Amino acid sequence: MSAQPAAGLGPKVGQKVERFELEKAWLVDPVSGREGPGEIVVIDGVFESVVWLEGEEAAGVTDAGVVVAPGFFDLHAHFREPGFEDAETVATGTAAAAHGGYTSVALMPNTEPALDEPGVLERIRSAARASGSPVEVLAYGAVSAGRAGEQLSAMGELADAGVLGYSDDGAPVRTAKLLRSALLYAGMLGLPVVEHAEDSELTAGAEAAEGYVASVLGLAGWPEAAEVNAVSRDLAVLADAIHDEPRARLHLTHVSTAAGLDLVRRAKAAGLPVTCDVTPHHLALTDEWLAGARRWSWEALGADGKPRDPWAAGALVAAPYNTALRVNPPLRPPTDAAACLAALLDGTADAVATDHAPHTIVDKEVEFGRASNGISGIETALGVLLALVDAGKLPLARAIAALTVGPASVVAGWPGLAATPAARSRGLVEGATADLVVFDRGDSWLVTEETLRSKGKNSPLLGRELPGRVLLTIAGGRLAYEDPEADRT
Amino acid sequence: MTAETEAASTAAVKTGGAAPGAAWHHRHLLDLDVVSWPEIELIMRTTDEMKGILARPIRKVPALNGRRVTTLFYEASTRTRVSFETAARNLSADVVSVSTATSSVTKGESLVDTIRTLEALGAEILVMRHSVSGAPYLAADIFGGHVLNGGDGWHAHPTQALLDLYTMRQHLPGGDLHGRKVAIVGDILRSRVARSNVWSLTAAGADLWLCGPATLLRGMDRWAAAWGDGAIPGHGRFHVTSDVNEALRDADVVMALRIQRERMQGGLLPSLREYAARFGINAERVALARPDAIVMHPGPMNEGVEIAPDVATSGRAVITEQVTNGVAVRMALLYLLAGSHDSAHAGEAGR
């Protein structure tokens, strides 16, 4: 399924794209900030020409049809290898990424063994090479040895081996003291600490965001304070650490509360070296999905900006307690989703990252409170953002920027990475290596277990039609994905 | 043929008991959120008929003769299990009883496997008790028969709420709860009894008050706020308070909920003694309620903690009536579920 013969291109996944032409498409180039009608020609994996059309030639070409953008970069994904290959492998993960329009991914180190020394990174790279996929596989090292929260991992060796930064994701860095050391040491190496901000004591046993929906469903509440408290701690420690090591950097991943995002907003305004990302699911889904609602977050708010009661509005259309919705941080009320969107629009959130977290059916087809946390989301991220665009909530260019230059700029702020491929400039530029996605906003696709390339079928969007069908993904001049049904004659 | 005659009389439940437009059409009973008020009244009327059966010298009718009822309890509960099994046997069902200690679940068979196995062994109606909220929805999703929720986590205990409602109606003039004040006092946060009672009592028009220490009410205020001003069609508002006097004043019904010892370890309560002193239903507090108020408890009781022994044994207490009514309500639900048609529920999605 992952290596369909390419209808129009000739090459198979991994092979250099010898020739690809696209006439009269809508080009979005977030590097130059330009979007509009245009044409591209790729020869031998390189942009031979990028032409912006004007006047008569541009007539009839809109952003509602075929769109070309630079390939996406995911700051946060789990490909489960080594250790949990029944949930995902580097091969299936990269196939899923390419299907989602991604050409670079940054993997979290919560593998088994954890990526806390260079040998594990080499195994992942070896698997990436063996997969044949041209999707660029980057990885974070663990902050602590074995992710145990006790002592630092082999941070210097990991930096030499080329990790993107450090994270104990899945859990926060366990103590403020260890976080301080990690920020200093990573700062010295020119790399960031990527933090999963959660006060684990406040969330012990928690099942769903504390509030109305969790109360009705009898699910143990996950207090908002758990994120706010952790973000506060992290920012306070960062503010302290930069006195000793000005290169210390903090990236907060999957921030999901209005209050947490507001702390980041204020910290940025105060000049702290902090960045953050939000996920597609926290932008578009809400806790009412746990009760059986299936409307987008923006449809759950009334004209007055207040949530519309899903019980009153007859919005409950599916069975409750779908474990595909169990995720950490939890899905929140619509007001928090709106805050994630506001943060994306005002730049508080630098990027959208998927937190792609595939799980096996064994870990998900269980009681809600016993299900593993995580959503398989790398293939649906584009569609979710395009739903926001279709609803008029998010400009197309901002959506594309959040998937491309946004994450790239986060990484570019990390001086230790200057020489790595991830920092290469992305854009639709003649002479550059072709790294792009082509998708059709005039077409949609049905999310099913069969259409998802990921081994993780734990998507709450199964059965849903998503806008924006990806037709083609080219990574580093090589074919990463081509829609098997696409006719490009 | 005496038994057959009995059966015919019970079958009258189906025709004579059902008011126009109130036929039972739910394949499962997982919670009362999707049960309309006419359907609740149908359950009440069917329960009346089952009470009639229980009043006979021989309490057994062949209504579910040959039907297989399996009780699957993942949580210890002698009284609820015995109540369901008695109800099933009174209807002549074959009863299989499966109990699984929660501790062995992690190393043993998954819930899904267990249910598939029970179905393969012929289970038709599954009565399930589970410590995780929502577990019966997973069961209903994969089980080919009927699932009857016998209590899931903190979420729902629909048969308890129905037997509570039945008992209240027996004691209130005209069986009408409209405007009647019902105070439920205890660990509201973790109470499936309280949650299911919210659905049924707000549908009945009762003036419902949920009361407990602030640590055991967390989040419930947001539910109550969302339901203010009649936001939900068919359901009235309810109140949440930590002021036990306010909750009990002029109440028609006082219900105490069990306080478990584990609550102390979680740092949620200073001590059982302090709970008893501040929230325990004692004679002095009951005196705040109306003179004819009834006192209820879903059991098992911690006498001297959430309810004083003299209150539990006083003439106002209807606790043993709750137990008797519980059998009748469960007979009614087994009967209604067994008679419901699967085809009507293709799109019901487990609800």
Interface residues (C-beta under 8 A of the other chain):
Chain A: E207 E210 G211 Y212 A214 S215 V216 L217 G218 L219 A220 G221 G292 D309 W311 A312 L316 V317 A318 A319 P320 Y321 V362 E365 V366 E367 F368 G369 R370
Chain B: D33 S110 L111 V112 H130 V132 S133 G134 A135 Y137 L138 A140 D141 D152 G153 W154 H155 A156 R192 R195 R218 G219 M220 R222 W223 A225 A226 A231 I232 P233 A349 G350 R351
